[in-house]
Amino acid sequence: MQQPSSLSIIRTKRTTDGIEPVVKRMRTQVFCIYERSRLPSVRYPALVDIDLTNRRHVEILKSDLPRRSKSDPLLFAITPGDRTSLVQARILGGSFVVSKPVQVDEIERCLARLAPADEEPEPEIPSVHHSITRTAEALETAMGALRAGKPLDIEPMSETCRAIVAAMQEVGIGRWLEGVRIHHEGTFQHCLLVAGVASAFAAAAKMNPRDTIALCLGALLHDIGKAVVPKEILDKPDKLTPVEYAIVKRHPVEAHDFLRSKSLASEAVLRLVRDHHEFLDGSGYPAGLSGDAIDGLTRCLTVCDIYSALVEERSYRPPATTREALKVLFGLARDGKIDLAAVRMLALVVDG
C-alpha cells in the first residue's frame, strides 16, 4: 500500500476574514516514522490542534470534518488536564488524543494501534460509544462541581452507572477497555476504566442491584478529588517528591468531603471514595485502616483500581498485560495488602 507523504495538521489562525482552518504539512519526522514502521493502517491521518473550548473554532472544524473519510484517523492535541477539551474531542469523533507538546513517538504509538487497512475493522457497538461518552460527561460534571464547590445531583450519576452495567452485559469488559483506552487519557481514562472493571466484577460476583450501582458509582467518583490537585503533579512522569505525594494523598478526603456536603451520595459510596487506597495491613491512606475496618465493597474497588492503573495507557510506560497485572495483584494479596478472594474474582472477569 502506498504510504502517505505527510500528516495533515489542522490548526486555526487569525486572518482578515476571521478565524479559518489551515491545513499544514509536516514532511520530515512524521513521514520518517511511517517509512520506518511501515504502518499498514495509516491512510490520511489528521492532527487537530485548535482551541476546543472556543465555540467558533469548533464550528469551523465541524464544517470541515465531513470532507474526511470516516476511516481516516483523527488525532486531537490536548493540554494535559484540560478535561473540557478532552470531552469535546471525544464528541467530535477523535480516534486518539495526544498530549501537548506533541511528540512524534506518541503519534506513532497511536497510529500503530489501528486495525490493518486490508482487514475489516470491528465496528464500534453504539451502546459502548454512547456509554463511554455519557460516562465522560458525567465525570466532567462531577469534577466541575467539586472545583466550583457546587451541589452535585447524584441521580444522573447513578443512571450513568446503570448504562455502564448494561454495556458490560452486552459486550463485556474487553470492548469497554479498548474504547476507553482509545478515546481518553489521564484521570479520565483511569476513572472510566475502573468504572467498567468494577461493573464487570459486580456482575461476575452476582452482587445485588444496590451494591452493583454503589460499586460502580464509587469507582466512577473515586478520583474526582484529583480535580483540585495541580496538573503538573498529576502529569509528572518522574517520582513525586514527599510534598507532592502528600498533596496527591489528599484526593480521597477531598472527594469524600465534597460528596458528603454537596450531594446525596450513600454511605456506601462515601466509604468507597474515602477508603479505596487503604490496605488490609494498615499501610494505606488516608487513615491507615486495616483488617475488618475496611468493608467488603471497598476491598473489591481497591483491587479493580489497582488493576486498572496497571493496564491503562501512560505516557511514560506501556500498559501491563492482563497476566502481568494479575501477577502484581496476587503478589499484593500474598503480602496481606489486598483481599485474595477479590483478586481471584477479578481474575475470572479479566482472564476467564
Backbone torsions as a table, in degrees:
resi	resn	phi	psi	omega
1	MET	NA	140.4	179.4
2	GLN	-71.5	129.9	-179.8
3	GLN	-82.1	150.4	177.0
4	PRO	-70.4	150.8	-179.2
5	SER	-89.0	-3.3	-177.2
6	SER	-166.9	170.2	173.9
7	LEU	-111.4	123.4	177.0
8	SER	-71.0	132.3	176.7
9	ILE	-118.4	113.3	-178.0
10	ILE	-95.1	114.6	177.2
11	ARG	-124.4	-178.9	173.2
12	THR	-124.2	147.2	175.1
13	LYS	-139.6	159.2	-179.9
14	ARG	-90.7	128.0	179.5
15	THR	-126.0	179.5	178.9
16	THR	-65.1	-21.7	180.0
17	ASP	-98.0	10.5	-178.7
18	GLY	106.7	-148.3	-177.4
19	ILE	-102.9	130.8	179.8
20	GLU	-139.1	154.2	179.2
21	PRO	-71.1	143.1	178.8
22	VAL	-126.9	128.7	176.9
23	VAL	-102.1	120.2	177.3
24	LYS	-110.1	170.5	-179.0
25	ARG	-123.9	128.0	175.9
26	MET	-104.9	106.1	-169.0
27	ARG	-105.6	13.1	-175.3
28	THR	-114.1	-93.4	-171.9
29	GLN	-58.9	-45.8	-174.2
30	VAL	-63.6	-42.2	178.2
31	PHE	-62.6	-37.6	-179.2
32	CYS	-62.2	-38.4	-178.8
33	ILE	-69.8	-30.7	176.3
34	TYR	-64.9	-45.2	-179.0
35	GLU	-64.9	-42.3	-177.3
36	ARG	-67.5	-43.2	-175.7
37	SER	-87.6	-19.2	-178.2
38	ARG	51.2	53.1	-177.8
39	LEU	-68.5	112.9	-174.5
40	PRO	-71.4	-17.8	-172.6
41	SER	-94.7	-9.7	-175.4
42	VAL	-76.0	120.1	177.5
43	ARG	-109.9	-89.0	-178.9
44	TYR	-130.0	75.9	-177.8
45	PRO	-73.2	153.0	175.0
46	ALA	-131.9	136.9	174.9
47	LEU	-105.2	120.0	-178.3
48	VAL	-99.0	119.8	-178.9
49	ASP	-128.8	79.6	-179.9
50	ILE	-133.5	171.5	177.0
51	ASP	-79.5	100.2	-176.6
52	LEU	-76.2	-5.2	174.8
53	THR	-91.4	-5.7	179.5
54	ASN	-95.1	113.8	-174.7
55	ARG	-60.4	-38.0	179.9
56	ARG	-63.1	-45.3	179.2
57	HIS	-59.1	-44.8	-177.1
58	VAL	-64.2	-42.1	-179.8
59	GLU	-64.4	-38.5	177.1
60	ILE	-63.6	-43.0	179.5
61	LEU	-62.6	-42.8	179.9
62	LYS	-58.4	-37.9	-178.8
63	SER	-69.7	-23.3	-178.4
64	ASP	-90.3	-30.1	-174.0
65	LEU	-61.1	-37.7	-178.7
66	PRO	-58.7	-18.7	-179.9
67	ARG	-76.0	-13.2	-179.7
68	ARG	-92.5	149.2	175.0
69	SER	-70.1	144.1	178.8
70	LYS	-64.9	-18.6	179.5
71	SER	-85.1	-8.1	-179.7
72	ASP	-79.0	129.6	-179.4
73	PRO	-63.6	137.8	179.5
74	LEU	-123.1	113.3	-178.9
75	LEU	-108.1	139.2	177.1
76	PHE	-114.4	130.6	175.4
77	ALA	-89.9	120.6	-174.3
78	ILE	-126.3	138.0	172.8
79	THR	-68.0	128.2	-179.9
80	PRO	-52.2	132.2	-180.0
81	GLY	90.5	-7.3	179.9
82	ASP	-83.2	84.3	-172.1
83	ARG	-69.3	-34.0	179.0
84	THR	-62.2	-45.3	178.9
85	SER	-66.3	-33.9	179.2
86	LEU	-62.0	-45.5	178.2
87	VAL	-64.9	-41.5	-179.8
88	GLN	-63.2	-39.6	178.2
89	ALA	-62.1	-38.6	178.9
90	ARG	-66.4	-42.7	-179.7
91	ILE	-63.1	-35.3	-179.3
92	LEU	-77.1	-1.9	175.6
93	GLY	88.2	27.2	-179.9
94	GLY	-61.2	135.3	176.5
95	SER	-75.8	-36.9	-178.9
96	PHE	-147.1	160.2	171.8
97	VAL	-122.4	131.0	177.1
98	VAL	-119.5	155.5	-175.9
99	SER	-87.8	145.9	170.9
100	LYS	-87.0	142.7	-6.9
101	PRO	-69.3	141.4	-173.2
102	VAL	-68.6	132.4	176.6
103	GLN	-108.6	136.1	-177.4
104	VAL	-60.8	-38.2	-177.9
105	ASP	-67.3	-28.1	176.9
106	GLU	-70.5	-38.7	175.9
107	ILE	-61.6	-43.8	-179.2
108	GLU	-61.3	-42.8	180.0
109	ARG	-61.3	-40.3	179.9
110	CYS	-64.4	-49.7	-175.4
111	LEU	-68.8	-28.1	179.8
112	ALA	-68.5	-18.3	-178.1
113	ARG	-86.0	-4.6	-179.3
114	LEU	-72.7	152.0	177.1
115	ALA	-66.2	143.9	177.3
116	PRO	-53.9	144.3	-174.3
117	ALA	-64.7	-26.3	-177.6
118	ASP	-88.9	5.6	175.7
119	GLU	-111.3	147.5	177.7
120	GLU	-78.4	115.0	-178.4
121	PRO	-64.9	146.6	178.7
122	GLU	-69.4	123.7	-175.3
123	PRO	-66.0	144.4	177.2
124	GLU	-75.9	128.0	-178.5
125	ILE	-73.7	127.2	-174.8
126	PRO	-51.5	-39.3	-177.1
127	SER	-64.3	-33.6	177.6
128	VAL	-69.0	-48.8	178.2
129	HIS	-55.8	-48.5	-177.6
130	HIS	-64.1	-43.5	-177.5
131	SER	-65.9	-40.7	179.3
132	ILE	-65.4	-45.4	178.5
133	THR	-61.4	-45.4	-179.6
134	ARG	-63.3	-39.9	-179.3
135	THR	-67.1	-41.3	178.5
136	ALA	-62.7	-40.6	179.1
137	GLU	-65.8	-39.7	178.0
138	ALA	-64.1	-40.8	179.6
139	LEU	-65.7	-40.8	176.4
140	GLU	-62.2	-39.5	178.0
141	THR	-61.9	-45.3	-178.6
142	ALA	-64.1	-44.6	-179.4
143	MET	-67.2	-38.6	177.7
144	GLY	-64.0	-40.2	178.3
145	ALA	-64.5	-40.5	179.3
146	LEU	-64.7	-45.4	-179.4
147	ARG	-61.8	-37.1	-177.1
148	ALA	-88.4	-9.7	-177.3
149	GLY	69.2	29.6	-177.8
150	LYS	-99.4	157.6	178.2
151	PRO	-62.0	149.4	178.3
152	LEU	-119.5	121.8	175.8
153	ASP	-76.3	114.2	-173.3
154	ILE	-79.3	-20.4	-175.8
155	GLU	-64.8	-45.7	175.3
156	PRO	-59.5	-31.6	176.6
157	MET	-65.5	-41.1	178.2
158	SER	-65.5	-38.9	177.1
159	GLU	-63.2	-39.2	176.5
160	THR	-60.3	-41.0	179.0
161	CYS	-65.8	-35.7	176.1
162	ARG	-63.2	-36.7	177.3
163	ALA	-66.7	-37.8	177.5
164	ILE	-63.9	-45.5	179.5
165	VAL	-59.4	-42.4	179.0
166	ALA	-64.0	-40.6	179.0
167	ALA	-63.9	-39.0	178.0
168	MET	-62.4	-40.3	-179.5
169	GLN	-67.9	-31.0	-175.8
170	GLU	-81.4	-44.4	-171.2
171	VAL	-123.1	-12.0	179.1
172	GLY	86.8	170.1	-172.4
173	ILE	-70.0	-31.8	-175.5
174	GLY	-59.0	-47.9	-178.6
175	ARG	-66.5	-36.1	178.2
176	TRP	-63.3	-48.9	-178.1
177	LEU	-60.7	-41.7	-179.2
178	GLU	-65.7	-42.5	178.8
179	GLY	-62.3	-41.3	179.5
180	VAL	-68.1	-42.7	-178.7
181	ARG	-61.1	-37.6	-177.5
182	ILE	-70.9	-40.1	-166.7
183	HIS	-104.7	-6.4	-174.5
184	HIS	-139.4	160.9	-177.4
185	GLU	-143.0	169.2	172.6
186	GLY	60.3	-142.9	-178.0
187	THR	-60.6	-36.1	178.1
188	PHE	-61.1	-49.5	-179.4
189	GLN	-58.7	-44.6	-176.4
190	HIS	-63.1	-48.3	-177.9
191	CYS	-63.3	-39.4	178.3
192	LEU	-68.0	-38.5	176.5
193	LEU	-62.6	-47.7	-177.8
194	VAL	-62.5	-40.4	179.5
195	ALA	-61.2	-42.6	178.9
196	GLY	-67.4	-45.2	179.4
197	VAL	-62.7	-42.8	-179.9
198	ALA	-63.8	-38.2	178.7
199	SER	-65.3	-43.9	177.7
200	ALA	-65.0	-38.1	177.2
201	PHE	-60.6	-47.7	-178.6
202	ALA	-60.5	-39.9	179.6
203	ALA	-65.3	-44.4	-179.3
204	ALA	-65.6	-34.4	-179.8
205	ALA	-82.7	-1.9	-180.0
206	LYS	56.0	43.9	176.8
207	MET	-69.2	153.2	176.8
208	ASN	-71.2	161.1	-175.3
209	PRO	-55.4	-38.8	-178.2
210	ARG	-64.5	-46.2	179.7
211	ASP	-68.6	-34.5	178.5
212	THR	-60.6	-48.9	-179.2
213	ILE	-68.8	-37.7	178.1
214	ALA	-61.8	-44.8	-179.7
215	LEU	-64.3	-44.0	179.6
216	CYS	-65.2	-42.0	-179.2
217	LEU	-67.5	-41.0	175.6
218	GLY	-61.2	-39.3	178.2
219	ALA	-64.6	-43.2	-178.3
220	LEU	-64.5	-38.5	-173.1
221	LEU	-99.4	-0.8	-168.3
222	HIS	-62.3	-27.9	-177.0
223	ASP	-112.2	15.6	-177.8
224	ILE	-65.9	-18.4	175.8
225	GLY	-62.3	-19.2	177.6
226	LYS	-70.7	-7.8	177.0
227	ALA	-62.5	-23.4	-179.8
228	VAL	-105.3	7.0	174.6
229	VAL	-88.3	131.4	179.4
230	PRO	-53.5	135.2	-174.2
231	LYS	-66.8	-25.2	177.9
232	GLU	-67.7	-23.4	174.5
233	ILE	-80.8	-45.8	-178.8
234	LEU	-61.0	-36.9	-174.5
235	ASP	-95.6	5.6	-177.7
236	LYS	-69.6	121.2	-178.5
237	PRO	-77.4	-20.9	-178.2
238	ASP	-88.9	173.3	179.5
239	LYS	-63.3	136.8	179.6
240	LEU	-72.8	147.9	172.9
241	THR	-73.1	163.1	177.1
242	PRO	-55.2	-37.5	179.7
243	VAL	-68.1	-43.7	179.3
244	GLU	-63.9	-41.3	180.0
245	TYR	-64.6	-37.6	177.8
246	ALA	-63.1	-35.9	177.8
247	ILE	-66.8	-45.5	179.4
248	VAL	-61.3	-39.6	-177.2
249	LYS	-66.8	-7.7	176.8
250	ARG	-80.6	-14.0	-169.4
251	HIS	-62.9	-34.9	177.5
252	PRO	-64.2	-38.1	179.6
253	VAL	-70.3	-41.6	178.2
254	GLU	-57.8	-46.5	-179.2
255	ALA	-66.7	-44.9	-179.6
256	HIS	-60.1	-47.7	-177.1
257	ASP	-66.0	-37.6	177.4
258	PHE	-64.1	-49.3	-177.3
259	LEU	-65.7	-36.0	179.0
260	ARG	-65.9	-38.8	-174.9
261	SER	-91.8	-23.1	-172.0
262	LYS	-120.4	8.5	179.8
263	SER	-147.6	175.6	176.1
264	LEU	-106.9	33.8	177.8
265	ALA	-60.6	141.4	-178.9
266	SER	-69.8	164.4	177.4
267	GLU	-60.8	-35.0	179.5
268	ALA	-62.6	-45.5	179.8
269	VAL	-65.8	-40.7	179.3
270	LEU	-61.4	-40.8	178.5
271	ARG	-65.7	-41.9	179.6
272	LEU	-59.2	-45.8	-178.2
273	VAL	-66.3	-41.4	-176.6
274	ARG	-74.6	-37.1	-165.9
275	ASP	-107.7	7.5	-171.6
276	HIS	-68.4	-12.1	175.9
277	HIS	-102.8	9.6	176.9
278	GLU	-80.0	146.0	178.4
279	PHE	-116.3	150.0	-176.1
280	LEU	-60.7	-26.9	-179.0
281	ASP	-89.0	6.2	177.4
282	GLY	85.4	6.1	-176.0
283	SER	-92.4	3.8	-178.6
284	GLY	-88.7	-166.0	179.6
285	TYR	-144.0	161.9	12.8
286	PRO	-90.0	-16.5	-171.6
287	ALA	-106.2	-5.8	-177.5
288	GLY	67.2	35.5	178.8
289	LEU	-66.0	159.0	178.8
290	SER	-148.3	161.4	172.6
291	GLY	51.2	-129.7	-174.8
292	ASP	-67.6	-11.8	177.5
293	ALA	-70.2	-13.9	177.9
294	ILE	-103.8	116.9	-173.4
295	ASP	-75.7	168.8	-173.3
296	GLY	-61.7	-43.8	-179.4
297	LEU	-63.2	-40.1	179.8
298	THR	-64.4	-38.4	177.0
299	ARG	-59.8	-39.5	178.6
300	CYS	-66.2	-43.5	-179.1
301	LEU	-64.9	-38.8	179.0
302	THR	-58.8	-43.2	179.2
303	VAL	-65.2	-45.3	178.2
304	CYS	-62.9	-37.7	-179.6
305	ASP	-65.1	-47.4	-178.7
306	ILE	-65.8	-43.3	179.0
307	TYR	-58.6	-47.2	-177.8
308	SER	-62.8	-39.3	178.4
309	ALA	-62.8	-35.2	-178.3
310	LEU	-73.1	-36.8	-174.4
311	VAL	-94.7	-3.6	-177.8
312	GLU	-81.8	161.2	178.6
313	GLU	-73.5	133.0	172.2
314	ARG	-128.7	146.4	-177.6
315	SER	-65.6	-24.8	-174.1
316	TYR	-103.8	1.6	177.3
317	ARG	-161.5	152.3	176.1
318	PRO	-74.5	157.9	178.1
319	PRO	-69.6	147.9	174.9
320	ALA	-72.0	150.8	172.6
321	THR	-74.3	166.7	178.1
322	THR	-57.2	-45.5	-178.1
323	ARG	-66.6	-38.4	176.9
324	GLU	-63.4	-43.4	-180.0
325	ALA	-64.4	-42.8	179.2
326	LEU	-64.8	-35.1	177.8
327	LYS	-61.3	-42.1	177.2
328	VAL	-62.6	-45.0	-178.0
329	LEU	-64.0	-44.2	178.6
330	PHE	-64.4	-32.9	175.7
331	GLY	-65.0	-42.7	177.3
332	LEU	-64.3	-36.8	178.0
333	ALA	-66.6	-41.8	178.0
334	ARG	-62.8	-31.1	178.8
335	ASP	-80.9	0.9	177.3
336	GLY	79.0	19.0	-177.9
337	LYS	-93.3	-36.4	-178.6
338	ILE	-129.3	166.6	-171.8
339	ASP	-77.3	120.8	-177.4
340	LEU	-63.9	-40.9	-179.6
341	ALA	-62.4	-37.7	178.6
342	ALA	-67.5	-38.3	178.1
343	VAL	-64.3	-43.1	179.5
344	ARG	-62.9	-39.2	178.0
345	MET	-65.3	-42.4	179.0
346	LEU	-63.3	-37.2	178.3
347	ALA	-59.6	-37.1	177.4
348	LEU	-65.6	-33.6	-178.0
349	VAL	-72.9	-47.1	-169.5
350	VAL	-98.0	-15.7	-175.8
351	ASP	-130.7	12.3	-176.2
352	GLY	-84.2	NA	NA
